[in-house]
């Protein structure tokens, strides 16, 4: 729901990754309703840039950063995949000069296309199950349909991942239930189609009969960890 708080941190969530030798950063971003979705996205760009700038302090490789999350967290992860890139070379803050690009993504049931939500032509801003979240788009009551569409497109990862978007989308794994009414499976399928068209490594794991979350989802974190291990590991030397 684009809500994040320090009290919600769960070190147990990191275990499948740390057991494989990875360093995990649990990012707390500005939350709605105080912060709008465009502001939340900027927070995540800043987080990736910060980690990359301070990589030596944390003992991580700044060119082997993966990102993941669930639902809204998956959306934010894919926003970095589709729109992450160079910072401002003229910025006074070295963090703002760093890139927010990531090298791998693994996520659960992310919203990805707010212009075609669940089916072609269905706008997320008129999709009833999403009504509690319409305000995060920060649109004035007087916004025209064209203005709504422009904002929805800018906040949809799929357009950054599709042809004409980011130069090289990272390998992407998505896990999604086929009975999800809040974020339809079609949202992940759309991303898979875009990545396939660009020849990017991709995989979609469909959980039969699963809704927006399912019993035992904790064990599926191992699939995310395996994806990162595969795509972020250094090549073996001869």
C-alpha positions in Angstrom: 0.0 0.0 0.0 3.0 2.3 -0.3 3.2 2.4 3.5 6.6 1.8 5.1 7.8 2.2 8.7 10.8 1.2 10.8 8.5 -0.8 13.1 7.6 -3.0 10.2 11.2 -4.2 9.6 11.6 -7.9 9.9 15.1 -9.2 10.0 13.8 -12.7 9.4 12.8 -11.6 5.9 16.4 -11.2 5.1 17.5 -14.7 6.1 17.1 -16.5 2.7 19.4 -13.8 1.2 22.0 -13.5 4.0 22.3 -17.3 4.1 23.5 -17.0 0.4 26.1 -14.4 1.3 24.1 -11.3 0.3 23.9 -8.0 2.1 20.3 -6.8 2.6 19.1 -3.3 2.9 15.5 -2.9 4.2 14.5 0.5 2.9 11.9 2.6 4.7 10.4 5.2 2.3 8.1 8.1 2.9 4.6 6.7 3.3 1.2 7.7 2.0 -1.0 9.5 2.8 1.6 12.1 3.9 3.8 11.4 0.8 2.5 11.0 -2.7 3.5 8.1 -5.0 5.8 10.3 -7.1 7.6 11.3 -3.9 7.8 7.7 -2.8 9.4 6.7 -6.1 12.0 9.4 -5.7 12.8 8.0 -2.2 13.6 4.7 -3.8 15.8 6.3 -6.4 17.6 8.0 -3.6 18.0 4.8 -1.6 19.7 3.0 -4.5 21.9 6.0 -5.1 22.8 6.1 -1.4 23.7 2.4 -1.3 25.8 2.7 -4.5 27.6 5.8 -3.2 28.4 4.1 0.2 29.1 0.6 -1.3 32.7 0.5 0.0 31.6 1.2 3.5 29.0 -1.6 3.4 31.4 -4.0 1.6 29.1 -4.5 -1.4 29.7 -4.3 -5.1 28.0 -1.1 -6.5 27.5 -2.9 -9.8 25.7 -5.9 -8.4 22.6 -4.5 -6.7 19.3 -6.3 -6.8 15.9 -5.0 -5.6 12.7 -6.7 -4.6 9.4 -6.3 -2.8 5.8 -7.3 -2.7 2.8 -5.5 -4.2 3.6 -1.8 -3.8 7.2 -2.9 -3.0 7.2 -4.8 -6.3 5.9 -1.8 -8.1 8.7 0.4 -6.7 11.3 -2.3 -7.6 10.2 -2.4 -11.2 10.2 1.4 -11.3 13.9 1.2 -10.6 14.3 -1.5 -13.3 12.4 0.7 -15.8 13.5 4.2 -14.9 16.6 3.8 -12.8 19.7 5.4 -14.3 22.3 8.1 -14.1 22.1 10.8 -11.5 22.7 14.5 -12.0 26.4 15.0 -12.8 26.2 18.6 -11.6 24.6 17.9 -8.2 26.4 19.1 -5.1 25.5 15.9 -3.2 27.6 12.9 -4.4 24.6 10.7 -3.8 22.5 12.6 -6.3 25.3 12.1 -8.9 25.1 8.3 -8.6 23.0 5.9 -10.7 19.8 4.4 -9.4 20.0 1.5 -11.9 19.7 -2.0 -10.6 21.1 -5.3 -12.0 18.3 -7.7 -11.0 14.7 -7.7 -9.8 12.6 -10.3 -8.1 9.2 -9.4 -6.7 5.7 -10.6 -5.8 2.5 -9.5 -7.5 3.4 -5.9 -8.6 1.1 -3.4 -10.2 2.8 -2.4 -13.5 0.5 -0.7 -15.9 -2.0 1.8 -14.5 -3.5 2.5 -18.0 -4.4 -1.1 -18.7 -5.2 -2.6 -15.4 -6.6 -6.1 -15.5 -7.5 -5.8 -19.1 -6.8 -3.5 -22.1 -8.1 0.0 -21.7 -9.2 -0.4 -18.0 -7.7 2.5 -16.0 -6.4 1.9 -12.5 -8.0 5.2 -11.5 -11.4 3.7 -12.2 -10.8 0.2 -11.0 -13.0 -0.2 -7.8 -10.7 -2.5 -5.8 -8.0 0.2 -6.0 -10.2 3.1 -4.8 -8.5 3.3 -1.4 -5.2 4.1 -3.3 -6.4 6.6 -5.9 -5.2 9.5 -3.7 -1.6 8.4 -3.9 -1.4 9.6 -7.5 -1.7 13.2 -6.1 -4.1 14.4 -8.8 -6.3 17.4 -8.2 -10.1 16.9 -8.4 -10.1 19.0 -11.5 -7.7 16.8 -13.4 -8.7 15.9 -16.9 -8.7 12.3 -18.3 -5.6 13.2 -20.3 -3.8 14.5 -17.2 -4.7 11.4 -15.2 -3.4 9.2 -18.0 -0.1 11.1 -18.2 0.5 10.6 -14.5 -0.6 7.0 -14.6 1.8 6.3 -17.5 4.7 8.0 -15.7 4.2 5.8 -12.7 3.8 2.6 -14.6 7.0 0.5 -14.8 6.1 -1.3 -17.9 6.6 1.7 -20.1 10.2 2.1 -18.9 10.8 -1.6 -19.4 9.3 -1.8 -22.9 11.1 -0.9 -26.1 12.1 2.7 -26.1 12.5 2.7 -22.3 15.5 2.0 -20.2 18.5 0.9 -22.3 19.0 -2.5 -20.6 16.3 -3.8 -18.3 17.7 -6.2 -15.7 16.8 -9.9 -15.4 13.4 -10.0 -13.7 11.5 -12.7 -11.8 7.9 -12.2 -10.8 5.7 -14.4 -8.6 1.9 -13.9 -8.9 -1.3 -15.6 -7.9 -3.9 -16.2 -10.7 -6.8 -15.4 -8.3 -5.4 -12.0 -7.3 -8.3 -9.4 -7.6 -6.3 -6.4 -6.2 -3.4 -6.8 -8.6 -4.5 -9.0 -11.5 -2.1 -11.5 -12.9 -2.2 -9.6 -16.2 0.0 -7.0 -14.6 2.9 -9.4 -14.3 2.2 -11.0 -17.7 2.4 -7.5 -19.3 5.9 -7.1 -18.0 6.9 -10.5 -19.1 5.8 -9.7 -22.7 7.7 -6.4 -22.7 10.9 -8.1 -21.5 10.5 -11.0 -23.9 10.2 -8.6 -26.8 13.5 -7.0 -25.7 15.3 -10.3 -25.2 15.8 -9.8 -21.5 15.9 -12.8 -19.1 12.6 -13.1 -17.4 10.5 -15.6 -15.5 6.9 -15.6 -14.2 5.9 -18.1 -11.5 2.1 -18.4 -11.3 0.6 -19.6 -8.1 -2.5 -21.5 -8.9 -5.6 -20.4 -6.9 -3.6 -17.8 -4.9 -4.9 -14.3 -4.2 -3.0 -11.2 -3.1 -0.7 -13.2 -0.8 -1.0 -16.9 0.2 -0.2 -19.3 3.0 3.4 -20.3 2.8 4.5 -17.3 0.8 7.5 -17.1 3.2 9.1 -20.1 1.6 8.8 -18.5 -1.8 11.4 -15.9 -0.7 13.9 -18.6 -1.5 13.0 -18.3 -5.2 13.8 -14.6 -5.0 17.1 -15.3 -3.3 18.0 -17.9 -5.9 17.3 -15.5 -8.7 19.6 -12.9 -7.2 22.3 -15.5 -6.5 22.1 -16.5 -10.2 22.1 -13.0 -11.7 24.3 -11.1 -9.3 27.1 -13.6 -8.6 30.5 -12.9 -10.0 31.5 -15.1 -12.9 33.8 -18.0 -11.9 37.4 -17.4 -12.8 39.2 -20.2 -14.9 
